[in-house]
Amino acid sequence: MVQSINPTKFSATDLDRFAEDLNRDGICIIRGLFDRSLVEEWADAFNKLFEQRKQQPGGLAPRGPARWYLTFPWVKPFANPEVFANSTILGILDRVFYQEYRLVQLATDIPFQGSEYQEIHRDFRPLFSDHINTPLYAVAVNFPLVEVTPENGPFEMARGTHRMPREEGLVKIRAGEIAMEQFYMQPGDVMIRSPLALHRGTPNTTPQPRPMVVMGYVMHWLHTHKVDLTLPADYYNSLSPELQEMLRCNVVDQLSDRGTETYINFEY
């Protein structure tokens, strides 16, 4: 268990319930976990970073028409243990992961006006066979930098499909046995989900982008070559040994100011 940074806003019973929801449905929503001032600070920094990255070749990864993916640099305000080592988030992860886990991803999904429905997909393949139900071995922790409404591209997912073969889930969705549910969120809300649950991005029909942060946590043995964290040495060395161990990262003397994206193939 990693020592978390800030005291939890939720009781042990609440954390048990969130973990049960995540195991059963493939998703749980934690309302009002982060202060709005924190989210506003991230949103301001994101807007500046996006304007910079879109001028650079390879600075953004395409995710379909008018949809982009951007990895955050490990600098303030994004390098914040109150977020990546939040006690509520880690309390839930401690309940669903049965071994040590690592943070491997800190990025954002950004649909703009003109984006379309993605194909229904998973973010990971099954560990072994599609017909072997395994415990959670990876989760995505998401929080929006703006309010998520029906108009600006809400995340859409079919509950429980992380525990069935992909084709079976698709058949049930097409037959209307399992709904593709949209999740609306306020700044400060946090979603934890299984990347094996069938899901898709939806169109943003508004003139403003809808950035959704994703932090990826995986069991310590899972190979994740498509995503990476790069930390400056002075920041990494300031962390506790427990937090250093939780971060799967490259440590460099100085961060490059020209980040490029390599995470392109993400649908299964």
N, C-alpha and C positions, 0 to 999 in steps of 0.2 A: 504494500500500500504506500503510495506517495503522500508525503505530508503536504496538505493543501494550504493555500495562502490565507484565505479570508474565512471568517465564520459563516456557516451555512445559514440561509434564511429558512430552511425547511427542516422538519424533524426526521428522525430515523424512520418513522412510519411513512412519511411522505416519500423518502428516498426508496423505501421498499416498494411503494406503489408505482413510482416512476419506473423502477427496474422491471416490475411485473408487466407494466404496459409495454415496455420496450421488448421484452422477451416474447410476449404474446402477439402484439400487433406489429412489431417492427418499428415502432415510433412512440415517443412520448414528448409532450410539450410542457415546458416549465415557464409559466407566465411571470413576467416581471423580475427575472433573475438579475439582470444587469441594470444599473442606474441609467436613466436616459442621457445624463450628461456624458457618461462614458461612450455611449453609442454615437452621440452627436460629435464627439471628438474624433472617433473612428471615421465617421461619415465625411467630415471636413478633410481629414488626411487622405481618405480614399479618393475624393474628387480631385485633389491635386496630383496624386499619384497616377490616376487614370489619364489625366491630360498629358502627363509626362510620358507614360508608357505608349500611348497610341501614336506618338511621334517616332517611336523607335521600331526598327525592323524586328519582328519577333517579340515585341514587348507585350503582346496580348495573344492568347490562344483562341482561335475561332471555335465556337460551339454550335454553329449553324447560323442562319441569317440573323443579323443584328443581335447576336449573343456572344459574350466573351468570357474568358477565364483569366484571372490575374492572381499571381502569387504575391503575397505581401512580403516586403523586406523586413528583416528582423530588427526594426528600429521602433522608437516610440511613435505613435501610441500602440502599435500592433504588438510589440514585444512587452507583453503585460502579463505577469503571472497571475494576477487577479482574474484573468480571463482563461488562459490555457491551463492553469492549475486551480481553477475555481473549485471550492470545496463541494458544492452541490453537484457539479458535473463529475468530479472524481469520485464522489460518494456513490453515484449511480454506476459509473464504470467499474468500481470495485465490486459491485454486486452482480454484474453481468459478465465480466471477464474472470476467468478462473486461473489465470497466470499473469505475469507482469505484462504491461502494455506500454506502447510508445506513441508519442505524438509525432506524426510524419508529414503533416500537411497543414498549411495556413494560407488560405486563398479566398477568392470570392467569385461567384457566378453572377453575370451581369446581363440580363436581357434588356434591350432597348425597344423602342417603338419599331415595329416591323419584324420582331421575332415571331417564331412560329411554334406550334406544338412539336416537341421532340418525339421521336419514336419511344414507345414504352420500353424501358430497359433496366438493367442492373448496372451497378458501378464495379462489381467484382464478379468473377466466376465462383462457382462452388468450390470448396476445398478439394473434394474428391469427385463424386458423381452427383449429378443433379437429383438423384433419387436417394441420397443419404442426407438426412437432416442432421446438421451439426450445430453446436452452440454458436452464439455470436463470437466472431473472431475479428471483426472490424466494425467501427461505427463512424458515422459522420455527425458532427455537432455543428448545427447551423444557427446563425442569428442574423436578422436583417438589419441593415443600416437605415432603412426607411420603413414606414408602415407597408405591410403587404396586403393588398386588396384584390377583389376579383378582377380588376382591370389591369394591374401592373405585373402580371406574370407569377401567380402563386405556384408554389411547389405542389405537385399532385401525385398521390401515392395510393396503392391498393393495400389495405391493412392485411397482415397475415401471409402475404405472398412470399416472404422470406423463408417460410417453413414448408414450401411446396416446390415441386419442379417448375421450371420456368414456363413450359408449354401448358401445364395444368393451370397455372395462374392466368396466363393469357386467355385460355378458353373460358375460364370463369369470369374474367373481366368482360370479354365479348358477349357472353351470355347474360350479363347483368347480375350474376350471382355475387360478385364482389365489386363494389363501387370504386371508381377512381376519385378519391376525396381530395379536395383542395384545402390547404391549410393557410388561414389568414393569421397574420402576426403583427404585433405592435413592437416598436423599438424597445428592447429590453427582454423580449421573449426569446427563449432558446428551444430548439428542436434537437432531439437526439434520435437518430434513425439507423436502421440497418441498411447498408448499401446493396444488400441482396433483395430487398423488397422492390417490387416492380413499381416504377415511377417515371415521371417525365416533367420537363419544364413546359410552361404554358406561355401563350403570347402576352407580351407587354404592349397594351394599346394606348399607353399614356406617353406624353412627350418627355418624361423623366426616367432615368435608369432605375432599376430595382436591384441594387447590390445585396447579395446574400453571402455572408461569411461562412466558410466551411473549415472546420478543424478536423483532421482525420486522425483517429486513434486506432491502433491495431495491436494484436497480440505480438509479443516481442520477437517471435520467430517468423513472422510473415514478411516476405520479400516485397518491397514497394519501390521498384525502380523508376516508376513514372513520376513520382512526386519527391520533393526533397526540401529540407530546411537548411539554410545557411546562416550561421550566427557569427557575429564578430567575437573575437576571442575575449575582449574585455567584458562583454556582457555575459558570455558563457561562463567565464571564470567567477563572476559575481553570484552565480546561482548555487544553491545548495547541492551537495552530491546527489540527493534524491531527484531533484529536478533535472540535473544534468543527465542522469540515467534515463529519465523518462523521455528525453528529447533524442530522437534519431536524427542527427544533423551533421553537416560539415562545419568545421570551425576554421575561420580564416582571419587573417590579421585585419583586413579591411573589406567591407562590402563593396561590390561593384555598383556603380550608379546606372548600369545599363543591363537590367535583368531581362532575360529571354525565357519564353515559355516552351516546354517540351511535352506537357500533359495534353495530348490530342485525342488519342483513342481511349475513350472512357465508357463506352456503351457495350453491354453484353446481354 
